[in-house]
Amino acid sequence: MEGLNEFNRLLGQRIRELIPIQTFWATVKEVDWDNKTMTATGLIDELDNYDVLLGLGSEARKPKVGTKCLIAVIGNSPNAFLVEADELEEIIFKSGESELTVKKDGFIIKHQDQSLKKVFNDMIDEINKIIVINGTSINVAAMVAIKERLNTILIE
């Protein structure tokens, strides 16, 4: 029985290896970022490909409309997916309850319901409340400048 199971496993692996991956170049026509899909027009056949997936699993990429992209289809699957694009407007990486979003105007780093930007801003606000009786107090203006710099990197 064990030999039969091993034979079936190896046969299944060999079949998966024989499934061709088809790729083609296209132009991004429109993006539905809420559903993580797009419509792309093939460069050679000029046919529209609908519901092209913008991510598989832990990563999603939002290509810029009008940019050239590489699309792939595995075997006879009805689902095509984005492999690469010349220009991206946004990328989302997820791992468990952590999420990193990269946009052209900055980053969003979250874990569960906490945002790194909000945590840093709350910390700086609390530091600015410190009153020193004897000695030198903190430089509130410098802390506000640091907060403004931080907010140009972390956008949410």
C-alpha positions in Angstrom: 0.0 0.0 0.0 2.9 2.4 0.8 4.4 1.8 -2.6 1.1 2.6 -4.3 0.8 5.9 -2.3 4.4 6.8 -3.3 3.6 6.0 -6.9 0.5 8.2 -6.8 2.5 11.1 -5.2 5.2 10.9 -7.9 2.7 10.6 -10.7 0.8 13.7 -9.4 4.1 15.6 -9.1 5.1 14.7 -12.7 1.7 15.8 -14.0 2.0 19.2 -12.2 5.5 19.5 -13.8 4.0 19.0 -17.3 1.4 21.8 -16.9 2.6 24.6 -19.1 2.7 28.2 -17.8 1.6 30.6 -20.5 2.7 34.2 -20.3 1.9 37.2 -22.4 2.5 40.9 -22.5 -0.5 43.3 -22.0 -1.4 46.9 -21.2 -3.3 47.6 -18.0 -6.7 48.9 -19.1 -8.5 49.3 -15.7 -7.9 48.3 -12.1 -10.5 47.2 -9.5 -8.3 47.6 -6.4 -11.2 46.7 -4.0 -11.5 43.2 -5.6 -7.8 43.0 -6.5 -8.4 42.4 -10.2 -7.8 44.2 -13.4 -8.6 44.2 -17.1 -5.6 44.1 -19.4 -5.4 44.2 -23.2 -3.0 41.8 -24.9 -0.2 43.5 -26.9 -0.3 40.9 -29.6 -3.9 39.9 -30.0 -5.4 43.1 -28.6 -8.0 41.1 -26.7 -9.2 42.2 -23.3 -8.5 39.8 -20.4 -10.9 40.4 -17.6 -10.6 39.6 -13.8 -6.8 39.2 -13.9 -5.8 38.6 -10.3 -3.5 41.3 -8.9 -2.1 39.0 -6.2 -1.9 35.4 -5.1 -2.0 34.9 -1.3 0.2 37.2 0.7 1.0 39.9 -1.9 -1.1 42.2 -4.0 0.2 44.8 -6.5 -1.7 47.7 -8.1 -0.3 48.5 -11.5 -0.7 51.9 -13.0 -3.3 52.1 -15.7 -1.7 52.3 -19.2 1.5 50.5 -18.1 2.9 47.4 -19.7 2.6 44.2 -17.7 3.3 40.5 -17.9 0.3 38.2 -17.3 0.5 34.4 -16.7 -2.0 31.6 -16.9 -1.2 28.1 -15.5 -2.5 25.2 -17.6 -6.1 25.6 -18.7 -7.0 27.7 -15.6 -9.6 30.4 -16.2 -7.7 32.7 -13.8 -4.8 34.8 -15.2 -2.6 36.7 -12.7 -0.2 39.6 -12.8 3.4 38.6 -12.8 5.1 42.0 -13.2 4.3 45.5 -14.3 6.5 48.4 -15.5 4.9 50.8 -12.9 3.1 50.1 -9.7 1.0 52.5 -7.6 0.8 50.3 -4.5 2.0 47.0 -3.1 0.5 45.2 -0.1 2.4 42.4 1.8 0.6 40.4 4.4 1.9 37.9 6.9 -0.6 36.7 9.6 -1.9 39.8 11.3 0.9 42.0 10.0 0.7 44.2 6.9 3.1 46.4 5.0 1.7 48.8 2.3 4.1 50.6 0.0 2.7 53.6 -1.9 4.5 56.3 -3.9 3.9 58.8 -1.1 5.0 56.5 1.8 4.5 53.4 3.9 1.8 51.9 6.1 3.0 49.4 8.7 0.3 47.7 10.7 0.0 44.8 13.1 -3.5 43.7 14.2 -5.3 47.0 14.8 -2.2 49.1 15.5 -0.5 51.4 13.0 3.2 52.2 13.5 2.6 55.8 12.6 -0.1 56.2 15.2 2.0 54.6 17.9 5.0 56.9 17.1 2.7 60.0 17.1 1.1 59.0 20.4 4.6 58.5 21.9 5.8 61.9 20.7 2.7 63.6 21.9 3.2 62.1 25.4 6.9 63.0 25.5 5.9 66.6 24.6 3.8 66.6 27.8 6.8 66.1 30.1 7.5 68.9 32.4 10.9 69.0 34.1 11.0 70.9 37.5 14.8 71.1 37.8 17.0 70.9 34.8 16.4 71.2 31.1 13.1 70.3 29.6 12.8 68.4 26.3 13.0 70.4 23.1 9.3 70.3 22.1 10.0 72.1 18.7 12.6 69.4 17.8 10.2 66.6 18.8 7.5 68.2 16.6 10.0 68.4 13.7 10.8 64.7 14.2 7.1 63.9 14.2 6.6 65.8 10.9 9.5 64.0 9.3 8.1 60.7 10.5 4.7 61.5 9.0 6.3 62.1 5.5 7.5 58.4 5.6 4.6 56.7 7.4 1.4 57.9 5.8 -1.1 56.0 8.0 
